[in-house]
């Protein structure tokens, strides 16, 4: 039942990290496989999506680490663009923290930090005062550190 209800969501989450649909599908399938074969089955102490997100996040980090090792082993690192896998892992950490924020705060953070939109544009999109955007970003940045 979880697979049927959350598979598409899981692929989309993995895709946000990997930007590769095939890899995202593999990671989503691996996440569900781990849930079904886990020695310690899912306990509903947290929302299932939170539990699944954590598994996907860890699988994405493993994927990037494995990919980095393969590149180094083959000696082709100089052929790749200068995109650090550490930056990708940092982005995963940021997105994981963002999921814990209240929905309205999450929207503001996403628009500002991930889409690089200015306060004025965020205020227009969300129909709130520009000062409120700044206050929310300031308050929640201190709170999530």
Secondary structure, 3 states (H helix, E strand, C coil): CHHHHHHHHHHHHHHHHHCCHHHHHHHHHHHHHHHHHCCCCCCCCCCHHHHHHHHHHHHHHHHHHHHHHHHHHHCCHHHCCCCCHHHHHHHHHHHHHHCCCCHHHHHHHHHHHHCCCCHHHHHHHHCCCHHHHHHHHHHHHHHHC
